[in-house]
Amino acid sequence: MKKIMLVCSGGMSTSLLVNIMNEEVKKYDEEIEIFASPEAEAQKMIEQVDVVLLGPQVFYIVSEFKEFARPFNIPIAVIDAIDYGRMDGEKVLKMGLQLINENRKETGKNE
């Protein structure tokens, strides 16, 4: 199972993108869980996910999240503003999966 958490200020604006991404997941032959979380709650759940994607409106917390996630080897990235604005679930999903796969190769972690 691969878990992707999207983070924004209140967790609301990413909910639509999560729904679109979940439609894209149906094209994959693997278990992928995607959910949105408000910034204030996200750090509590960081150990439970494989990647954290920040909405472009909270790009300013990327350093803070990277520092917090470092001990858990969780990649953190900011979603491209154009992909986010277009609600391009396919591109954002591919980005998240690529980060997970690269991280698993680097850390030797399979699941």
C-alpha positions in Angstrom: 0.0 0.0 0.0 1.3 3.5 -0.9 -0.1 6.4 1.1 -0.1 10.0 -0.2 -1.1 12.9 2.0 -1.9 16.3 0.4 -1.6 19.2 2.7 -3.1 22.7 2.5 -4.0 25.4 5.1 -7.4 23.9 5.9 -7.5 20.6 4.1 -10.5 21.8 2.0 -8.9 23.0 -1.3 -7.1 19.7 -1.7 -10.2 17.6 -1.2 -11.3 18.0 -4.8 -7.8 17.1 -6.1 -7.8 14.0 -3.9 -11.1 12.9 -5.5 -9.7 13.4 -9.0 -6.5 11.5 -8.0 -8.6 8.7 -6.6 -10.2 8.3 -10.0 -6.8 8.1 -11.6 -5.8 5.4 -9.1 -8.3 3.1 -10.7 -5.9 2.9 -13.7 -3.2 1.4 -11.5 -2.8 -2.2 -10.4 -1.7 -1.4 -6.9 -3.2 -0.2 -3.7 -2.8 3.6 -3.3 -4.5 5.6 -0.5 -4.7 9.4 -1.0 -6.1 11.8 1.5 -6.1 15.5 2.4 -5.1 17.0 5.7 -5.0 20.5 7.1 -1.5 21.8 7.9 -2.2 21.7 11.6 -3.0 18.0 11.6 -0.5 16.8 9.0 2.5 16.5 11.3 0.6 14.1 13.5 0.1 11.7 10.6 3.5 11.9 8.9 4.7 8.5 10.1 1.7 6.9 8.5 2.4 8.1 4.9 4.9 7.5 2.2 4.9 11.0 0.8 3.6 14.5 1.6 2.6 16.8 -1.2 2.0 20.4 -0.1 -0.5 22.6 -1.9 1.2 25.6 -3.6 -0.6 28.0 -1.2 1.5 26.5 1.7 4.8 26.4 -0.1 6.3 28.4 2.7 6.2 25.4 5.1 8.2 23.1 2.9 11.4 23.5 4.9 9.6 23.0 8.2 8.0 19.8 6.9 11.2 18.5 5.4 13.0 19.0 8.7 10.1 17.3 10.6 9.9 14.4 8.2 13.7 13.7 7.9 13.9 11.2 10.8 11.1 9.2 9.2 12.6 9.3 5.6 9.3 10.7 4.2 9.7 12.8 1.0 8.1 16.3 1.0 7.3 18.3 -2.1 5.2 21.2 -3.3 2.6 20.5 -6.0 3.2 22.5 -9.1 0.9 25.6 -9.0 -0.3 25.0 -12.6 -1.0 21.3 -12.0 -2.8 22.3 -8.8 -4.8 25.1 -10.5 -5.9 22.7 -13.3 -6.7 20.0 -10.8 -4.5 17.7 -12.8 -4.9 14.6 -10.7 -2.9 12.4 -13.1 0.2 14.6 -12.9 0.0 15.0 -9.2 -0.5 11.3 -8.7 2.5 10.5 -10.9 4.6 13.0 -9.0 3.7 11.4 -5.7 4.3 7.8 -6.9 7.7 8.8 -8.4 8.8 10.3 -5.1 7.7 7.2 -3.2 9.5 4.9 -5.6 12.7 6.9 -5.6 12.6 7.1 -1.8 12.1 3.3 -1.5 15.0 2.7 -3.8 17.2 5.0 -1.7 16.2 3.6 1.6 15.8 0.0 0.6 12.3 0.0 1.9 9.9 -2.1 -0.1 6.5 -1.5 1.5 
